[in-house]
Amino acid sequence: MFDIPDLYPTLQQFLADTQDWRNREAAVMALGAVAAGINVDINKQLPVLLPYVAQMLSDKHWPVRSICCWTLSRYSKWIAAQEVL
C-alpha cells in the first residue's frame, strides 16, 4: 500500500515530461482520479498542482487538454472555496 505523498515525485516527473505527452496525460488523470477520495494530504498540494494543471490547458496535444478539463472539474468545489486576493 502507498500513501498519497508517495505519488508526488512520480506526478511531478510525469507532469514535467516534455518528451511524451502521454505521461503528462497520465499524471493529470491520476490527479483527477484521486479527487473522489480527497484528503488532507493532497489538499496541501492543490494550491501548487491545480494552477499547473490549468496552465496545461494550452498543451499542444488535445488529450492532455481534455483530461485537464476533467481533472479541474473534479476539484471544482475546492477551487470555488478558495479566496482570491
C-alpha positions in Angstrom: 0.0 0.0 0.0 1.2 3.6 -0.6 0.4 7.0 0.7 -0.6 10.0 -1.5 2.8 11.7 -0.7 4.5 8.7 -2.3 2.9 9.7 -5.6 4.3 13.3 -5.6 7.7 12.6 -7.1 6.2 10.5 -9.9 3.5 13.0 -10.5 6.0 15.8 -10.7 8.2 13.9 -13.1 5.3 13.0 -15.4 3.7 16.4 -15.3 7.1 17.9 -16.4 7.7 15.4 -19.2 8.2 17.4 -22.3 9.1 14.4 -24.5 5.9 12.2 -24.1 2.5 13.9 -23.8 1.1 10.5 -22.7 3.0 10.9 -19.4 1.5 14.3 -18.8 -1.9 13.0 -19.6 -1.5 10.0 -17.2 -0.3 12.3 -14.4 -3.3 14.7 -14.8 -5.6 11.7 -15.0 -4.2 10.3 -11.7 -4.8 13.7 -10.0 -8.4 13.6 -11.2 -8.9 10.0 -10.2 -7.8 10.6 -6.6 -10.2 13.6 -6.3 -13.1 11.3 -5.2 -11.1 10.2 -2.1 -9.6 13.7 -1.4 -7.9 14.0 1.9 -5.8 16.5 3.8 -2.5 15.2 2.3 -3.4 16.2 -1.2 -5.2 19.4 -0.1 -1.8 20.7 0.9 -0.6 20.3 -2.7 -3.6 21.6 -4.6 -2.5 25.2 -4.5 0.5 24.2 -6.5 -0.8 21.4 -8.6 -4.1 22.8 -9.9 -2.6 26.1 -11.3 -0.1 23.9 -13.1 -2.9 21.7 -14.5 -4.7 24.9 -15.6 -1.6 26.0 -17.5 -1.6 22.7 -19.2 -4.9 23.6 -20.8 -2.7 25.1 -23.6 -0.8 21.9 -24.2 -0.5 21.2 -27.9 -2.0 17.7 -27.5 -5.8 17.6 -27.2 -5.9 14.6 -25.0 -3.9 16.5 -22.4 -6.1 19.5 -22.7 -9.2 17.3 -22.4 -8.0 15.5 -19.2 -7.0 18.8 -17.7 -10.6 20.0 -18.1 -12.0 16.8 -16.5 -9.4 16.9 -13.6 -10.2 20.6 -12.8 -13.9 19.8 -12.8 -13.2 17.1 -10.2 -11.8 19.8 -7.9 -14.3 22.5 -8.7 -15.7 22.6 -5.1 -12.2 23.1 -3.7 -11.4 25.7 -6.4 -14.6 27.7 -5.7 -14.0 27.7 -2.0 -10.6 29.4 -2.4 -10.2 33.1 -1.5 -8.8 35.1 -4.3 -6.9 38.3 -3.5 
